[in-house]
């Protein structure tokens, strides 16, 4: 998954303002850091998206 697709999915699922907050404020259960930190450190955006989906109970068909 490209970073642009990741960002598009975040905005579609959470909205622009809340999505931006989720990326920098929520510590992902599986990573022990925020989504923004994980991406900055080189974690694949698809893995970060899946972690967000798991933490926020996003339906599996939207992963």
mmJSON file of the N, C-alpha and C atoms, coordinates in Angstrom:
{"data_MODEL":{"atom_site":{
"group_PDB":["ATOM","ATOM","ATOM","ATOM","ATOM","ATOM","ATOM","ATOM","ATOM","ATOM","ATOM","ATOM","ATOM","ATOM","ATOM","ATOM","ATOM","ATOM","ATOM","ATOM","ATOM","ATOM","ATOM","ATOM","ATOM","ATOM","ATOM","ATOM","ATOM","ATOM","ATOM","ATOM","ATOM","ATOM","ATOM","ATOM","ATOM","ATOM","ATOM","ATOM","ATOM","ATOM","ATOM","ATOM","ATOM","ATOM","ATOM","ATOM","ATOM","ATOM","ATOM","ATOM","ATOM","ATOM","ATOM","ATOM","ATOM","ATOM","ATOM","ATOM","ATOM","ATOM","ATOM","ATOM","ATOM","ATOM","ATOM","ATOM","ATOM","ATOM","ATOM","ATOM","ATOM","ATOM","ATOM","ATOM","ATOM","ATOM","ATOM","ATOM","ATOM","ATOM","ATOM","ATOM","ATOM","ATOM","ATOM","ATOM","ATOM","ATOM","ATOM","ATOM","ATOM","ATOM","ATOM","ATOM","ATOM","ATOM","ATOM","ATOM","ATOM","ATOM","ATOM","ATOM","ATOM","ATOM","ATOM","ATOM","ATOM","ATOM","ATOM","ATOM","ATOM","ATOM","ATOM","ATOM","ATOM","ATOM","ATOM","ATOM","ATOM","ATOM","ATOM","ATOM","ATOM","ATOM","ATOM","ATOM","ATOM","ATOM","ATOM","ATOM","ATOM","ATOM","ATOM","ATOM","ATOM","ATOM","ATOM","ATOM","ATOM","ATOM","ATOM","ATOM","ATOM","ATOM","ATOM","ATOM","ATOM","ATOM","ATOM","ATOM","ATOM","ATOM","ATOM","ATOM","ATOM","ATOM","ATOM","ATOM","ATOM","ATOM","ATOM","ATOM","ATOM","ATOM","ATOM","ATOM","ATOM","ATOM","ATOM","ATOM","ATOM","ATOM","ATOM","ATOM","ATOM","ATOM","ATOM","ATOM","ATOM","ATOM","ATOM","ATOM","ATOM","ATOM","ATOM","ATOM","ATOM"],
"id":[1,2,3,4,5,6,7,8,9,10,11,12,13,14,15,16,17,18,19,20,21,22,23,24,25,26,27,28,29,30,31,32,33,34,35,36,37,38,39,40,41,42,43,44,45,46,47,48,49,50,51,52,53,54,55,56,57,58,59,60,61,62,63,64,65,66,67,68,69,70,71,72,73,74,75,76,77,78,79,80,81,82,83,84,85,86,87,88,89,90,91,92,93,94,95,96,97,98,99,100,101,102,103,104,105,106,107,108,109,110,111,112,113,114,115,116,117,118,119,120,121,122,123,124,125,126,127,128,129,130,131,132,133,134,135,136,137,138,139,140,141,142,143,144,145,146,147,148,149,150,151,152,153,154,155,156,157,158,159,160,161,162,163,164,165,166,167,168,169,170,171,172,173,174,175,176,177,178,179,180,181,182,183,184,185,186,187,188,189],
"type_symbol":["N","C","C","N","C","C","N","C","C","N","C","C","N","C","C","N","C","C","N","C","C","N","C","C","N","C","C","N","C","C","N","C","C","N","C","C","N","C","C","N","C","C","N","C","C","N","C","C","N","C","C","N","C","C","N","C","C","N","C","C","N","C","C","N","C","C","N","C","C","N","C","C","N","C","C","N","C","C","N","C","C","N","C","C","N","C","C","N","C","C","N","C","C","N","C","C","N","C","C","N","C","C","N","C","C","N","C","C","N","C","C","N","C","C","N","C","C","N","C","C","N","C","C","N","C","C","N","C","C","N","C","C","N","C","C","N","C","C","N","C","C","N","C","C","N","C","C","N","C","C","N","C","C","N","C","C","N","C","C","N","C","C","N","C","C","N","C","C","N","C","C","N","C","C","N","C","C","N","C","C","N","C","C","N","C","C","N","C","C"],
"label_atom_id":["N","CA","C","N","CA","C","N","CA","C","N","CA","C","N","CA","C","N","CA","C","N","CA","C","N","CA","C","N","CA","C","N","CA","C","N","CA","C","N","CA","C","N","CA","C","N","CA","C","N","CA","C","N","CA","C","N","CA","C","N","CA","C","N","CA","C","N","CA","C","N","CA","C","N","CA","C","N","CA","C","N","CA","C","N","CA","C","N","CA","C","N","CA","C","N","CA","C","N","CA","C","N","CA","C","N","CA","C","N","CA","C","N","CA","C","N","CA","C","N","CA","C","N","CA","C","N","CA","C","N","CA","C","N","CA","C","N","CA","C","N","CA","C","N","CA","C","N","CA","C","N","CA","C","N","CA","C","N","CA","C","N","CA","C","N","CA","C","N","CA","C","N","CA","C","N","CA","C","N","CA","C","N","CA","C","N","CA","C","N","CA","C","N","CA","C","N","CA","C","N","CA","C","N","CA","C","N","CA","C","N","CA","C","N","CA","C","N","CA","C"],
"label_alt_id":[null,null,null,null,null,null,null,null,null,null,null,null,null,null,null,null,null,null,null,null,null,null,null,null,null,null,null,null,null,null,null,null,null,null,null,null,null,null,null,null,null,null,null,null,null,null,null,null,null,null,null,null,null,null,null,null,null,null,null,null,null,null,null,null,null,null,null,null,null,null,null,null,null,null,null,null,null,null,null,null,null,null,null,null,null,null,null,null,null,null,null,null,null,null,null,null,null,null,null,null,null,null,null,null,null,null,null,null,null,null,null,null,null,null,null,null,null,null,null,null,null,null,null,null,null,null,null,null,null,null,null,null,null,null,null,null,null,null,null,null,null,null,null,null,null,null,null,null,null,null,null,null,null,null,null,null,null,null,null,null,null,null,null,null,null,null,null,null,null,null,null,null,null,null,null,null,null,null,null,null,null,null,null,null,null,null,null,null,null],
"label_comp_id":["UNK","UNK","UNK","UNK","UNK","UNK","UNK","UNK","UNK","UNK","UNK","UNK","UNK","UNK","UNK","UNK","UNK","UNK","UNK","UNK","UNK","UNK","UNK","UNK","UNK","UNK","UNK","UNK","UNK","UNK","UNK","UNK","UNK","UNK","UNK","UNK","UNK","UNK","UNK","UNK","UNK","UNK","UNK","UNK","UNK","UNK","UNK","UNK","UNK","UNK","UNK","UNK","UNK","UNK","UNK","UNK","UNK","UNK","UNK","UNK","UNK","UNK","UNK","UNK","UNK","UNK","UNK","UNK","UNK","UNK","UNK","UNK","UNK","UNK","UNK","UNK","UNK","UNK","UNK","UNK","UNK","UNK","UNK","UNK","UNK","UNK","UNK","UNK","UNK","UNK","UNK","UNK","UNK","UNK","UNK","UNK","UNK","UNK","UNK","UNK","UNK","UNK","UNK","UNK","UNK","UNK","UNK","UNK","UNK","UNK","UNK","UNK","UNK","UNK","UNK","UNK","UNK","UNK","UNK","UNK","UNK","UNK","UNK","UNK","UNK","UNK","UNK","UNK","UNK","UNK","UNK","UNK","UNK","UNK","UNK","UNK","UNK","UNK","UNK","UNK","UNK","UNK","UNK","UNK","UNK","UNK","UNK","UNK","UNK","UNK","UNK","UNK","UNK","UNK","UNK","UNK","UNK","UNK","UNK","UNK","UNK","UNK","UNK","UNK","UNK","UNK","UNK","UNK","UNK","UNK","UNK","UNK","UNK","UNK","UNK","UNK","UNK","UNK","UNK","UNK","UNK","UNK","UNK","UNK","UNK","UNK","UNK","UNK","UNK"],
"label_asym_id":["A","A","A","A","A","A","A","A","A","A","A","A","A","A","A","A","A","A","A","A","A","A","A","A","A","A","A","A","A","A","A","A","A","A","A","A","A","A","A","A","A","A","A","A","A","A","A","A","A","A","A","A","A","A","A","A","A","A","A","A","A","A","A","A","A","A","A","A","A","A","A","A","A","A","A","A","A","A","A","A","A","A","A","A","A","A","A","A","A","A","A","A","A","A","A","A","A","A","A","A","A","A","A","A","A","A","A","A","A","A","A","A","A","A","A","A","A","A","A","A","A","A","A","A","A","A","A","A","A","A","A","A","A","A","A","A","A","A","A","A","A","A","A","A","A","A","A","A","A","A","A","A","A","A","A","A","A","A","A","A","A","A","A","A","A","A","A","A","A","A","A","A","A","A","A","A","A","A","A","A","A","A","A","A","A","A","A","A","A"],
"label_entity_id":["1","1","1","1","1","1","1","1","1","1","1","1","1","1","1","1","1","1","1","1","1","1","1","1","1","1","1","1","1","1","1","1","1","1","1","1","1","1","1","1","1","1","1","1","1","1","1","1","1","1","1","1","1","1","1","1","1","1","1","1","1","1","1","1","1","1","1","1","1","1","1","1","1","1","1","1","1","1","1","1","1","1","1","1","1","1","1","1","1","1","1","1","1","1","1","1","1","1","1","1","1","1","1","1","1","1","1","1","1","1","1","1","1","1","1","1","1","1","1","1","1","1","1","1","1","1","1","1","1","1","1","1","1","1","1","1","1","1","1","1","1","1","1","1","1","1","1","1","1","1","1","1","1","1","1","1","1","1","1","1","1","1","1","1","1","1","1","1","1","1","1","1","1","1","1","1","1","1","1","1","1","1","1","1","1","1","1","1","1"],
"label_seq_id":[1,1,1,2,2,2,3,3,3,4,4,4,5,5,5,6,6,6,7,7,7,8,8,8,9,9,9,10,10,10,11,11,11,12,12,12,13,13,13,14,14,14,15,15,15,16,16,16,17,17,17,18,18,18,19,19,19,20,20,20,21,21,21,22,22,22,23,23,23,24,24,24,25,25,25,26,26,26,27,27,27,28,28,28,29,29,29,30,30,30,31,31,31,32,32,32,33,33,33,34,34,34,35,35,35,36,36,36,37,37,37,38,38,38,39,39,39,40,40,40,41,41,41,42,42,42,43,43,43,44,44,44,45,45,45,46,46,46,47,47,47,48,48,48,49,49,49,50,50,50,51,51,51,52,52,52,53,53,53,54,54,54,55,55,55,56,56,56,57,57,57,58,58,58,59,59,59,60,60,60,61,61,61,62,62,62,63,63,63],
"pdbx_PDB_ins_code":[null,null,null,null,null,null,null,null,null,null,null,null,null,null,null,null,null,null,null,null,null,null,null,null,null,null,null,null,null,null,null,null,null,null,null,null,null,null,null,null,null,null,null,null,null,null,null,null,null,null,null,null,null,null,null,null,null,null,null,null,null,null,null,null,null,null,null,null,null,null,null,null,null,null,null,null,null,null,null,null,null,null,null,null,null,null,null,null,null,null,null,null,null,null,null,null,null,null,null,null,null,null,null,null,null,null,null,null,null,null,null,null,null,null,null,null,null,null,null,null,null,null,null,null,null,null,null,null,null,null,null,null,null,null,null,null,null,null,null,null,null,null,null,null,null,null,null,null,null,null,null,null,null,null,null,null,null,null,null,null,null,null,null,null,null,null,null,null,null,null,null,null,null,null,null,null,null,null,null,null,null,null,null,null,null,null,null,null,null],
"Cartn_x":[0.851,0.0,0.899,0.57,1.301,0.834,1.67,1.343,0.12,-0.021,-1.193,-2.482,-2.453,-3.635,-3.938,-2.902,-3.071,-3.755,-3.236,-3.82,-5.258,-5.544,-6.922,-7.85,-7.402,-8.232,-8.479,-7.446,-7.602,-8.663,-8.592,-9.552,-10.956,-11.08,-12.402,-13.018,-12.198,-12.723,-12.966,-12.041,-12.096,-12.42,-12.344,-12.504,-11.153,-11.053,-9.76,-9.233,-10.046,-9.569,-9.322,-10.3,-10.135,-9.044,-8.983,-7.947,-6.552,-6.359,-5.058,-4.719,-5.707,-5.503,-5.164,-5.882,-5.644,-4.202,-3.698,-2.348,-1.266,-1.479,-0.425,-0.697,-1.936,-2.283,-2.5,-2.993,-3.328,-2.098,-1.733,-0.633,-1.197,-0.683,-1.165,-0.802,-1.767,-1.58,-0.431,-0.377,0.631,2.01,2.128,3.411,4.014,3.193,3.696,4.124,3.64,3.904,2.748,2.713,1.613,1.783,0.702,0.76,1.767,1.765,2.704,4.148,4.426,5.781,6.169,5.249,5.533,5.854,5.061,5.305,6.644,6.901,8.166,9.368,9.195,10.278,10.366,9.515,9.626,8.704,7.762,6.797,5.891,5.6,4.74,3.384,2.913,1.601,0.459,0.541,-0.513,-0.568,0.58,0.615,0.076,0.389,-0.122,-1.634,-2.13,-3.566,-4.278,-3.739,-4.35,-4.357,-3.301,-3.252,-4.302,-4.466,-5.514,-6.892,-7.104,-8.397,-8.693,-7.696,-7.879,-8.196,-7.469,-7.662,-9.004,-9.513,-10.761,-11.943,-11.812,-12.902,-13.519,-12.663,-13.125,-13.524,-14.668,-15.071,-13.995,-13.809,-12.749,-12.778,-13.945,-14.024,-13.481,-13.164,-12.606,-11.095,-10.506,-9.077,-8.369],
"Cartn_y":[-1.169,0.0,1.235,2.172,3.432,4.337,5.252,6.176,7.03,7.397,8.188,7.397,6.111,5.274,5.144,4.978,4.915,6.187,7.328,8.604,8.759,8.336,8.388,7.53,6.339,5.442,6.023,6.639,7.256,8.353,9.205,10.305,9.759,8.759,8.19,7.54,6.869,6.149,7.062,7.974,8.771,10.248,10.7,12.129,12.817,13.988,14.668,15.067,15.739,16.249,15.112,14.226,13.132,12.17,11.935,11.056,11.574,12.879,13.476,13.278,13.395,13.196,11.74,10.83,9.398,9.042,9.59,9.255,9.671,10.777,11.282,11.059,10.738,10.611,9.174,8.31,6.938,6.031,5.383,4.421,3.076,2.563,1.298,0.135,-0.711,-1.847,-2.737,-3.037,-3.958,-3.367,-2.043,-1.409,-0.653,-0.269,0.48,1.894,2.399,3.77,4.235,5.495,6.008,5.587,5.713,5.398,6.305,7.581,8.519,8.119,7.728,7.297,6.023,5.085,3.818,4.062,4.886,5.181,5.891,6.839,7.577,6.656,5.603,4.651,3.563,3.633,2.721,1.524,1.472,0.365,0.513,-0.603,-0.594,0.007,0.972,1.591,0.579,-0.514,-1.533,-2.144,-2.398,-2.963,-1.966,-0.696,0.346,0.458,0.409,0.471,-0.695,-1.875,-3.048,-2.899,-2.355,-2.131,-1.112,-0.051,0.933,0.281,-0.511,-1.183,-2.091,-2.819,-3.717,-2.924,-1.854,-1.059,-0.343,0.03,0.797,-0.034,-1.35,-2.264,-1.952,-1.662,-1.441,-2.801,-2.886,-4.173,-4.749,-6.05,-6.747,-6.455,-6.284,-6.047,-4.679,-3.824,-2.511,-2.45,-3.558,-3.609,-3.632],
"Cartn_z":[0.0,0.0,0.0,-0.853,-0.906,0.228,0.604,1.681,1.327,0.063,-0.337,-0.146,-0.456,-0.25,1.238,2.037,3.487,3.992,3.596,4.037,3.564,2.337,1.83,2.678,3.04,3.857,5.249,5.821,7.141,7.08,6.071,5.933,5.674,4.819,4.531,5.768,6.557,7.723,8.925,9.19,10.413,10.189,8.946,8.674,8.76,8.183,8.1,9.478,10.275,11.566,12.559,12.732,13.684,13.207,11.906,11.357,11.648,11.499,11.802,13.278,14.134,15.562,15.871,15.251,15.468,15.114,14.034,13.58,14.572,15.271,16.162,17.647,18.009,19.43,19.909,19.045,19.453,19.333,20.432,20.415,19.98,18.877,18.327,19.237,19.506,20.394,19.929,18.652,18.145,17.939,17.997,17.699,18.878,19.838,20.979,20.649,19.553,19.121,18.25,17.918,17.109,15.651,14.892,13.464,12.763,13.101,12.484,12.783,14.018,14.376,13.633,13.558,12.876,11.404,10.75,9.328,9.169,10.035,9.966,10.137,10.925,11.176,10.108,9.083,7.959,7.961,8.894,8.904,7.679,7.035,5.846,6.196,5.413,5.676,5.765,5.009,5.082,6.483,7.075,8.425,9.449,9.244,10.144,9.985,8.748,8.512,9.204,9.074,9.714,11.234,11.791,13.239,13.669,12.888,13.185,13.123,12.091,11.933,13.121,13.564,14.708,15.971,16.206,17.42,17.445,16.27,16.206,15.716,15.739,15.369,14.011,13.034,11.666,11.094,10.421,9.845,8.926,9.023,8.287,6.779,6.205,4.756,4.343,5.304,4.998,5.255,5.644,5.9,4.587],
"occupancy":[1.0,1.0,1.0,1.0,1.0,1.0,1.0,1.0,1.0,1.0,1.0,1.0,1.0,1.0,1.0,1.0,1.0,1.0,1.0,1.0,1.0,1.0,1.0,1.0,1.0,1.0,1.0,1.0,1.0,1.0,1.0,1.0,1.0,1.0,1.0,1.0,1.0,1.0,1.0,1.0,1.0,1.0,1.0,1.0,1.0,1.0,1.0,1.0,1.0,1.0,1.0,1.0,1.0,1.0,1.0,1.0,1.0,1.0,1.0,1.0,1.0,1.0,1.0,1.0,1.0,1.0,1.0,1.0,1.0,1.0,1.0,1.0,1.0,1.0,1.0,1.0,1.0,1.0,1.0,1.0,1.0,1.0,1.0,1.0,1.0,1.0,1.0,1.0,1.0,1.0,1.0,1.0,1.0,1.0,1.0,1.0,1.0,1.0,1.0,1.0,1.0,1.0,1.0,1.0,1.0,1.0,1.0,1.0,1.0,1.0,1.0,1.0,1.0,1.0,1.0,1.0,1.0,1.0,1.0,1.0,1.0,1.0,1.0,1.0,1.0,1.0,1.0,1.0,1.0,1.0,1.0,1.0,1.0,1.0,1.0,1.0,1.0,1.0,1.0,1.0,1.0,1.0,1.0,1.0,1.0,1.0,1.0,1.0,1.0,1.0,1.0,1.0,1.0,1.0,1.0,1.0,1.0,1.0,1.0,1.0,1.0,1.0,1.0,1.0,1.0,1.0,1.0,1.0,1.0,1.0,1.0,1.0,1.0,1.0,1.0,1.0,1.0,1.0,1.0,1.0,1.0,1.0,1.0,1.0,1.0,1.0,1.0,1.0,1.0],
"B_iso_or_equiv":[0.0,0.0,0.0,0.0,0.0,0.0,0.0,0.0,0.0,0.0,0.0,0.0,0.0,0.0,0.0,0.0,0.0,0.0,0.0,0.0,0.0,0.0,0.0,0.0,0.0,0.0,0.0,0.0,0.0,0.0,0.0,0.0,0.0,0.0,0.0,0.0,0.0,0.0,0.0,0.0,0.0,0.0,0.0,0.0,0.0,0.0,0.0,0.0,0.0,0.0,0.0,0.0,0.0,0.0,0.0,0.0,0.0,0.0,0.0,0.0,0.0,0.0,0.0,0.0,0.0,0.0,0.0,0.0,0.0,0.0,0.0,0.0,0.0,0.0,0.0,0.0,0.0,0.0,0.0,0.0,0.0,0.0,0.0,0.0,0.0,0.0,0.0,0.0,0.0,0.0,0.0,0.0,0.0,0.0,0.0,0.0,0.0,0.0,0.0,0.0,0.0,0.0,0.0,0.0,0.0,0.0,0.0,0.0,0.0,0.0,0.0,0.0,0.0,0.0,0.0,0.0,0.0,0.0,0.0,0.0,0.0,0.0,0.0,0.0,0.0,0.0,0.0,0.0,0.0,0.0,0.0,0.0,0.0,0.0,0.0,0.0,0.0,0.0,0.0,0.0,0.0,0.0,0.0,0.0,0.0,0.0,0.0,0.0,0.0,0.0,0.0,0.0,0.0,0.0,0.0,0.0,0.0,0.0,0.0,0.0,0.0,0.0,0.0,0.0,0.0,0.0,0.0,0.0,0.0,0.0,0.0,0.0,0.0,0.0,0.0,0.0,0.0,0.0,0.0,0.0,0.0,0.0,0.0,0.0,0.0,0.0,0.0,0.0,0.0],
"pdbx_formal_charge":[null,null,null,null,null,null,null,null,null,null,null,null,null,null,null,null,null,null,null,null,null,null,null,null,null,null,null,null,null,null,null,null,null,null,null,null,null,null,null,null,null,null,null,null,null,null,null,null,null,null,null,null,null,null,null,null,null,null,null,null,null,null,null,null,null,null,null,null,null,null,null,null,null,null,null,null,null,null,null,null,null,null,null,null,null,null,null,null,null,null,null,null,null,null,null,null,null,null,null,null,null,null,null,null,null,null,null,null,null,null,null,null,null,null,null,null,null,null,null,null,null,null,null,null,null,null,null,null,null,null,null,null,null,null,null,null,null,null,null,null,null,null,null,null,null,null,null,null,null,null,null,null,null,null,null,null,null,null,null,null,null,null,null,null,null,null,null,null,null,null,null,null,null,null,null,null,null,null,null,null,null,null,null,null,null,null,null,null,null],
"auth_seq_id":[1,1,1,2,2,2,3,3,3,4,4,4,5,5,5,6,6,6,7,7,7,8,8,8,9,9,9,10,10,10,11,11,11,12,12,12,13,13,13,14,14,14,15,15,15,16,16,16,17,17,17,18,18,18,19,19,19,20,20,20,21,21,21,22,22,22,23,23,23,24,24,24,25,25,25,26,26,26,27,27,27,28,28,28,29,29,29,30,30,30,31,31,31,32,32,32,33,33,33,34,34,34,35,35,35,36,36,36,37,37,37,38,38,38,39,39,39,40,40,40,41,41,41,42,42,42,43,43,43,44,44,44,45,45,45,46,46,46,47,47,47,48,48,48,49,49,49,50,50,50,51,51,51,52,52,52,53,53,53,54,54,54,55,55,55,56,56,56,57,57,57,58,58,58,59,59,59,60,60,60,61,61,61,62,62,62,63,63,63],
"auth_comp_id":["UNK","UNK","UNK","UNK","UNK","UNK","UNK","UNK","UNK","UNK","UNK","UNK","UNK","UNK","UNK","UNK","UNK","UNK","UNK","UNK","UNK","UNK","UNK","UNK","UNK","UNK","UNK","UNK","UNK","UNK","UNK","UNK","UNK","UNK","UNK","UNK","UNK","UNK","UNK","UNK","UNK","UNK","UNK","UNK","UNK","UNK","UNK","UNK","UNK","UNK","UNK","UNK","UNK","UNK","UNK","UNK","UNK","UNK","UNK","UNK","UNK","UNK","UNK","UNK","UNK","UNK","UNK","UNK","UNK","UNK","UNK","UNK","UNK","UNK","UNK","UNK","UNK","UNK","UNK","UNK","UNK","UNK","UNK","UNK","UNK","UNK","UNK","UNK","UNK","UNK","UNK","UNK","UNK","UNK","UNK","UNK","UNK","UNK","UNK","UNK","UNK","UNK","UNK","UNK","UNK","UNK","UNK","UNK","UNK","UNK","UNK","UNK","UNK","UNK","UNK","UNK","UNK","UNK","UNK","UNK","UNK","UNK","UNK","UNK","UNK","UNK","UNK","UNK","UNK","UNK","UNK","UNK","UNK","UNK","UNK","UNK","UNK","UNK","UNK","UNK","UNK","UNK","UNK","UNK","UNK","UNK","UNK","UNK","UNK","UNK","UNK","UNK","UNK","UNK","UNK","UNK","UNK","UNK","UNK","UNK","UNK","UNK","UNK","UNK","UNK","UNK","UNK","UNK","UNK","UNK","UNK","UNK","UNK","UNK","UNK","UNK","UNK","UNK","UNK","UNK","UNK","UNK","UNK","UNK","UNK","UNK","UNK","UNK","UNK"],
"auth_asym_id":["A","A","A","A","A","A","A","A","A","A","A","A","A","A","A","A","A","A","A","A","A","A","A","A","A","A","A","A","A","A","A","A","A","A","A","A","A","A","A","A","A","A","A","A","A","A","A","A","A","A","A","A","A","A","A","A","A","A","A","A","A","A","A","A","A","A","A","A","A","A","A","A","A","A","A","A","A","A","A","A","A","A","A","A","A","A","A","A","A","A","A","A","A","A","A","A","A","A","A","A","A","A","A","A","A","A","A","A","A","A","A","A","A","A","A","A","A","A","A","A","A","A","A","A","A","A","A","A","A","A","A","A","A","A","A","A","A","A","A","A","A","A","A","A","A","A","A","A","A","A","A","A","A","A","A","A","A","A","A","A","A","A","A","A","A","A","A","A","A","A","A","A","A","A","A","A","A","A","A","A","A","A","A","A","A","A","A","A","A"],
"auth_atom_id":["N","CA","C","N","CA","C","N","CA","C","N","CA","C","N","CA","C","N","CA","C","N","CA","C","N","CA","C","N","CA","C","N","CA","C","N","CA","C","N","CA","C","N","CA","C","N","CA","C","N","CA","C","N","CA","C","N","CA","C","N","CA","C","N","CA","C","N","CA","C","N","CA","C","N","CA","C","N","CA","C","N","CA","C","N","CA","C","N","CA","C","N","CA","C","N","CA","C","N","CA","C","N","CA","C","N","CA","C","N","CA","C","N","CA","C","N","CA","C","N","CA","C","N","CA","C","N","CA","C","N","CA","C","N","CA","C","N","CA","C","N","CA","C","N","CA","C","N","CA","C","N","CA","C","N","CA","C","N","CA","C","N","CA","C","N","CA","C","N","CA","C","N","CA","C","N","CA","C","N","CA","C","N","CA","C","N","CA","C","N","CA","C","N","CA","C","N","CA","C","N","CA","C","N","CA","C","N","CA","C","N","CA","C","N","CA","C","N","CA","C"],
"pdbx_PDB_model_num":[1,1,1,1,1,1,1,1,1,1,1,1,1,1,1,1,1,1,1,1,1,1,1,1,1,1,1,1,1,1,1,1,1,1,1,1,1,1,1,1,1,1,1,1,1,1,1,1,1,1,1,1,1,1,1,1,1,1,1,1,1,1,1,1,1,1,1,1,1,1,1,1,1,1,1,1,1,1,1,1,1,1,1,1,1,1,1,1,1,1,1,1,1,1,1,1,1,1,1,1,1,1,1,1,1,1,1,1,1,1,1,1,1,1,1,1,1,1,1,1,1,1,1,1,1,1,1,1,1,1,1,1,1,1,1,1,1,1,1,1,1,1,1,1,1,1,1,1,1,1,1,1,1,1,1,1,1,1,1,1,1,1,1,1,1,1,1,1,1,1,1,1,1,1,1,1,1,1,1,1,1,1,1,1,1,1,1,1,1]
}}}
